[in-house]
Amino acid sequence: MCNPHSRVVKLAGLEGRSIHPTQVYSILANVVIGLLLLRLWTIGAPLWFVTGSYLLLAGLARFMEEGYRGEPQTPRWFGLPMYQPMAIGSVIAGA
């Protein structure tokens, strides 16, 4: 039973539908990214490589996560939720 006053019901109209646990996706992605970056750091990878890897991996994770979020109040840029073009920018900067 969901709360009829929640954002999921009132704004998104998703009453009775399953929603993705995007917060969990974000946490899991950040743990994996953190472990990969820690490994790079411990084997002596240059700082510019670790930083670029972070921007690339975090941008990819954020792009995927935002695709599942589905918040109707998020402004759209170029037909995408505004965080997806920002994530593309992060991937480009990391590359």
N, C-alpha and C positions, 0 to 999 in steps of 0.2 A: 504494500500500500504506500503510495507516495503522497507527499504533502501537496495539496492543491495550490499552495502559495509559493512553492519553490520555483527557482529560475528555470529548472528543467521543464516544468509544466507550464508556467505562465508565459515565459518568453519564447521557449523553443517548441512548445507544443508536443513534447515527447512523452506524455503520460501513457503508461502501459507499455512503453518500448524499452528495450535494453539499451543502455548507453555504455560507451567504452570508458574504462577507468584510466583516463589520460594522465592523471596525477601519478599513478603507478607506473605507466609507461615512461614518464619523465624521470622518476626516481631510478628505475632500472637502467635506463639509458645513461644517466649520469654516473651510476656506479660502474658500469662497463667502461665508459669513457675515462673515468678517474683511474681505474685499474690499468688501462692501456697507457695513459699518460704517465702514470707512476713507473710502469715498466720502461717506457722510453727514457725517463729521467734517470732511472737507476743504471741503464746501460750506457749512459753518457751521451745521449742524443743532444744536438745543439738546441739552445733555447728557442731559436727561431723555428725549428722543426716541431718542437713540443707545442709552441703557441699556435702555429699553423694547423697542426693536427687537432688541437682543441677546437679552433674555429670551424674547421671542416666537419668534424664528427658531431659537434654540438648543433651546427646548422642542419645537418642531415637529420639528426634526431628530432629537432624542433619542427622541421618541415613535416615529418611523418606524424608527429604528435598532433600538430595543429589540423592535419587533415581529418583526424578523428574527433576533434573537439566539438565542432558544430554549434558554437555560440552565435545566435543571430544578431546580438548587439555589437559584435566586433566589426569595426569599419573594414571595408574591402578596398584593396588596391589591385588594379589590373585583374579583377574578378576573383581574387584570392583573399582569404582573411589576412589582414595586414601583417600578421606575424610570419606568414609564409614567404612573401617577398623579402622580409628582413632576414629570414633564415637563408634564403638564396644568396643574399649579400654576404652573410657570414661564411658560406661555403666558398664563394668567390674570393673573399679576403684570405681565407685559409689556404686556398689553392695557390 
